[in-house]
Amino acid sequence: MTQRELVFAIPGDLAARTGGYGYDRRMLAELEALGWRVRVLGLGAGYPMPSPEEVAASDAAFAALPDGARVLVDGLAFGAMDALAAREGGRLRLCALVHHPLALETGVDAAQAAELAARERRALARARAVIATSRTTADALVAQYGVDLARLSVVPPGTERPSRLALREARVGRVRIVAVGSLIPRKGFDVLIAALGLLHPLSWQLRIVGGERDAATAAALRGQVRSLHLDDRVRFVGEVADTAPELADADVFALPSRHEGYGMVFAEAMAHGLPVVACRAGAVPEVVPDTAGLLVPVDDVQALADALRRLIGDAGLRTRLSAGALRAARALPGWTESARVLARALEAA
């Protein structure tokens, strides 16, 4: 394998419209634009809790790779590959891409989280390079997973900027709130709906944009909207190919995630000049400065309602935070810049 060849091992559907897969797709394209030869190695969709058949298929695929092959493995799979990493780590140049620790994945119970944390710790010990998508995730990998700084690089997502960045002037009428994310518990849509339920007398509307990856969660959220009599104020848009029109048409971006390994959607919202309402969770404070949004504690319905009330009722505050969001977005790296950092880390592995 030449100096600029890479096998990129990715579980599940690379076309899935999530932040993690979006990162993988864009980095794949950017590395190829930088002259890398990248081969995608598809892994089973069951990761991080793969079936025995998926484990066997992964084992066979890695065993077939030539000695010295440089392999970047998405963290959704790598953390569950401790046995494979122990077996192949001396032969292959294994690199791990960690969006956030596996123990924080949606649908993982306490016992599974403990098991995944232990397995991920063992797997990461075998990686020649560890790529974290945020400083927050990197710090957690050092403190909780024993990753040494010499092997660790921070490669945040790039930010796609609209062709024209413009300050959001406050508009007359209902304040349009948009929330973008898969309908999974980690995104905190239940908290957002509960908070807006406290603000029924105010003039607002909410559009929730995202795929229904978790049918039970989606059904519960729709039931919550009905029980709070918000049917005429909240619309579930579903998954869309391009979120830019939704962001362009909004006045406020709100997403009270319980954890984010980075939170690409917050950067995208700021690039559209949207003031942000979110939680101090994971890497969100790293992405959203106080000048661009209002951050509240995780799962605090009243604090979230208070922050939303301030923005709904204060057009001047919305305009000031819009200006802060644009300034913050301009300081974020672009995709080519981030890909160059990733390339250097891979070359050194």
C-alpha positions in Angstrom: 0.0 0.0 0.0 1.4 3.4 -1.0 1.8 6.4 1.3 -1.5 7.9 0.3 -3.8 4.8 0.2 -6.5 4.1 2.7 -9.1 1.6 3.5 -12.0 3.3 5.2 -14.1 0.8 7.2 -17.6 2.0 7.8 -20.6 0.2 9.4 -24.1 0.5 8.2 -25.4 2.8 5.4 -22.9 5.5 4.4 -25.7 7.4 2.7 -27.6 7.7 6.0 -28.4 11.4 6.8 -26.8 11.7 10.2 -23.9 13.9 11.3 -21.5 11.0 11.7 -22.1 9.6 8.3 -22.1 13.1 6.8 -18.6 13.5 8.3 -17.5 10.2 6.8 -18.8 11.0 3.4 -17.3 14.4 3.2 -13.9 13.3 4.5 -13.9 10.5 2.0 -14.5 13.0 -0.8 -12.0 15.5 0.5 -9.2 12.9 0.9 -9.8 11.8 -2.7 -9.6 15.4 -3.8 -6.2 15.7 -2.0 -4.9 12.8 -4.1 -5.6 9.8 -1.8 -6.8 6.5 -3.1 -9.6 5.5 -0.7 -11.5 2.2 -0.7 -14.6 1.9 1.4 -14.9 -1.4 3.3 -18.6 -1.8 4.3 -19.3 -3.4 7.7 -22.5 -4.7 9.1 -25.3 -2.4 10.2 -25.6 -4.0 13.6 -22.6 -2.2 15.1 -21.9 -1.4 17.9 -23.8 -4.6 18.9 -23.0 -6.8 15.9 -24.4 -10.2 15.3 -22.1 -13.2 15.2 -22.4 -13.3 11.4 -21.4 -9.6 11.2 -18.4 -10.2 13.4 -17.3 -13.2 11.2 -17.7 -11.1 8.1 -15.6 -8.3 9.5 -12.9 -10.7 10.7 -12.7 -12.2 7.2 -12.6 -8.8 5.5 -9.8 -7.6 7.7 -7.9 -10.8 7.4 -7.9 -10.4 3.6 -6.2 -7.0 3.8 -2.5 -6.9 2.9 0.2 -6.5 5.6 0.8 -2.8 6.4 -2.6 -1.6 5.0 -3.7 1.7 6.5 -7.2 1.2 7.8 -9.4 4.0 9.3 -12.3 2.5 11.1 -15.4 4.5 12.1 -15.8 4.5 15.9 -19.3 3.1 15.7 -17.6 -0.2 14.8 -14.0 0.1 16.1 -15.0 0.3 19.8 -16.6 -3.1 19.4 -13.6 -4.6 17.6 -11.3 -5.2 20.6 -10.7 -8.8 19.7 -10.1 -8.0 16.0 -7.8 -5.1 16.9 -5.7 -7.4 19.2 -5.4 -9.9 16.4 -4.7 -7.5 13.5 -3.2 -4.5 15.2 0.4 -5.7 14.8 -0.1 -6.4 11.1 -2.3 -3.5 9.9 -2.0 0.2 10.5 -5.3 0.5 12.4 -6.6 4.0 13.0 -9.8 4.9 14.9 -12.2 7.7 14.1 -14.2 8.5 17.2 -17.3 10.8 17.0 -18.2 10.1 20.6 -17.6 7.1 23.0 -19.8 4.1 22.2 -21.2 4.0 25.7 -23.2 7.2 24.7 -24.8 5.6 21.7 -28.6 5.6 21.4 -30.4 2.4 22.5 -27.6 1.2 24.8 -28.6 0.3 28.3 -26.4 0.6 31.4 -25.0 -2.9 31.3 -24.2 -2.6 27.5 -22.6 0.8 28.1 -20.2 -0.6 30.7 -19.3 -3.5 28.4 -18.8 -1.2 25.4 -16.7 1.2 27.4 -14.4 -1.7 28.4 -14.2 -3.1 24.9 -13.6 0.4 23.4 -10.7 1.0 25.9 -9.1 -2.3 24.8 -9.6 -1.6 21.1 -8.2 2.0 21.3 -5.1 0.7 22.9 -4.3 -1.1 19.7 -4.9 1.9 17.3 -1.8 3.6 15.9 -3.8 6.8 15.5 -7.0 8.0 17.2 -9.0 10.7 15.5 -11.5 12.6 17.6 -14.0 15.0 16.0 -13.9 17.5 18.9 -11.6 18.6 21.7 -14.3 17.5 24.2 -14.3 13.9 22.8 -10.4 13.9 22.8 -10.3 15.0 26.4 -12.7 12.1 27.3 -10.6 9.6 25.4 -7.5 10.7 27.4 -9.2 10.8 30.8 -11.5 7.8 30.5 -10.0 5.6 27.9 -6.3 5.9 28.4 -5.5 7.2 24.9 -2.1 8.9 25.0 -1.7 12.3 23.4 1.0 11.2 21.0 -1.5 9.1 19.0 -4.4 11.5 19.3 -5.5 14.2 16.8 -8.5 16.4 16.8 -10.2 16.8 13.4 -13.4 18.7 13.7 -16.0 18.7 10.8 -15.7 21.4 8.3 -18.6 23.9 8.1 -20.5 24.4 4.8 -21.2 28.1 4.5 -24.1 29.4 2.5 -23.0 31.4 -0.6 -24.3 34.5 1.1 -24.0 35.0 4.8 -26.4 37.6 6.1 -27.5 38.9 9.5 -30.9 37.7 10.5 -33.1 40.7 10.9 -36.1 40.1 13.2 -39.3 39.4 11.2 -42.8 40.3 12.1 -45.2 37.4 13.1 -44.7 34.0 14.5 -41.2 33.2 15.5 -40.1 30.2 13.4 -38.1 27.6 15.4 -36.3 24.8 13.6 -34.8 21.6 15.2 -32.7 19.3 13.0 -31.8 15.8 14.1 -32.7 12.1 14.0 -35.7 11.3 16.2 -33.7 9.5 18.9 -33.7 10.0 22.7 -30.2 11.6 22.7 -31.4 14.6 20.7 -33.8 15.7 23.5 -36.8 16.5 21.4 -39.0 15.5 24.3 -37.5 18.3 26.4 -38.0 20.8 23.6 -41.6 19.9 23.1 -42.2 20.0 26.9 -40.6 23.5 27.1 -42.6 24.9 24.3 -45.7 23.4 26.0 -45.1 26.0 28.7 -45.1 28.8 26.1 -48.4 28.2 24.5 -49.6 31.8 24.8 -46.5 33.1 22.8 -46.3 33.3 19.1 -44.1 30.6 17.7 -44.1 27.5 15.5 -41.7 24.6 15.5 -40.5 22.4 12.6 -38.7 19.2 13.5 -36.5 18.0 10.6 -35.1 14.5 10.8 -35.5 10.8 10.1 -37.4 8.4 12.3 -34.6 6.0 13.1 -36.3 5.0 16.4 -40.0 4.3 15.7 -40.9 4.1 19.4 -39.3 7.5 20.1 -41.0 9.1 17.1 -44.4 7.8 18.2 -43.8 9.0 21.7 -43.0 12.5 20.5 -46.1 12.7 18.3 -48.1 11.6 21.3 -46.5 14.2 23.5 -47.4 16.9 20.9 -51.0 15.7 20.9 -51.3 15.6 24.7 -50.0 19.2 25.0 -52.4 20.4 22.3 -49.6 21.6 20.1 -50.7 19.9 16.9 -51.2 23.2 15.1 -47.8 24.6 16.3 -45.4 21.6 15.8 -44.7 19.9 12.4 -42.7 16.8 11.9 -41.1 17.4 8.5 -39.2 14.1 8.3 -35.8 13.5 6.7 -34.8 15.9 3.9 -32.0 15.8 1.3 -30.9 19.3 2.1 -31.5 21.1 5.4 -30.4 24.5 4.1 -33.9 25.7 3.0 -35.2 24.8 6.5 -32.4 26.7 8.2 -32.8 29.7 5.8 -36.5 30.0 6.6 -36.1 29.9 10.4 -35.6 32.6 13.1 -34.2 30.3 15.8 -32.4 27.0 16.0 -33.2 24.8 19.0 -31.9 21.4 19.9 -31.5 20.3 23.5 -29.2 17.3 22.9 -28.2 15.2 25.9 -24.8 14.7 24.3 -23.0 15.7 21.1 -19.6 14.5 20.0 -19.4 17.7 17.9 -22.7 18.8 16.6 -22.3 19.6 13.0 -25.9 20.9 12.8 -25.1 23.6 15.3 -22.3 24.9 13.1 -24.5 24.8 10.1 -27.2 26.7 11.9 -24.7 29.4 12.9 -23.4 29.6 9.4 -27.0 30.6 8.4 -27.0 33.3 11.1 -29.4 31.5 13.4 -29.3 32.2 17.1 -29.0 28.8 18.9 -30.8 27.4 22.0 -29.1 24.2 23.2 -27.7 22.4 26.3 -24.3 22.5 27.8 -23.7 18.9 26.7 -20.7 17.2 25.2 -19.0 19.4 22.6 -21.9 21.9 22.2 -20.2 24.6 24.2 -17.1 24.1 22.2 -19.0 24.8 19.0 -21.6 27.4 20.2 -20.1 30.4 22.1 -22.2 32.5 24.4 -22.3 35.3 21.8 -24.2 32.9 19.4 -26.8 31.3 21.6 -28.3 30.5 24.9 -27.1 27.2 26.6 -29.0 25.6 29.5 -28.5 22.5 31.6 -29.4 19.1 30.2 -33.0 17.9 30.7 -34.0 21.2 32.4 -37.4 21.9 30.8 -37.9 25.2 32.7 -34.5 26.6 31.8 -35.0 25.7 28.2 -38.5 27.3 28.2 -37.0 30.5 29.8 -34.3 30.7 27.1 -36.9 30.2 24.3 -39.2 32.8 25.9 -36.3 35.3 25.8 -35.7 34.8 22.2 -39.3 34.6 21.1 -40.1 37.9 22.9 -36.9 39.9 22.2 -36.2 40.6 18.5 -33.1 42.6 19.5 -31.6 39.7 21.3 -32.3 37.5 18.2 -30.5 40.0 16.0 -27.5 40.3 18.4 -27.1 36.5 18.6 -27.5 36.2 14.9 -24.5 38.5 14.5 -22.6 36.4 17.0 -23.5 33.2 15.2 -22.1 34.5 11.9 -18.9 35.6 13.6 -18.5 32.2 15.2 -19.2 30.4 11.9 -16.5 32.3 10.1 -14.0 31.1 12.7 -14.8 27.4 12.1 -12.6 25.3 9.7 -13.7 24.4 6.2 -13.8 20.8 5.0 -10.6 21.0 3.0 -8.7 22.4 6.0 -10.0 19.6 8.3 -9.2 17.0 5.7 -5.6 18.1 5.5 -5.3 17.7 9.3 -6.8 14.2 8.9 -4.4 13.3 6.1 -1.4 14.3 8.2 -2.6 12.1 11.1 -3.1 9.2 8.8 0.3 9.6 7.1 2.0 9.5 10.5 0.2 6.3 11.6 
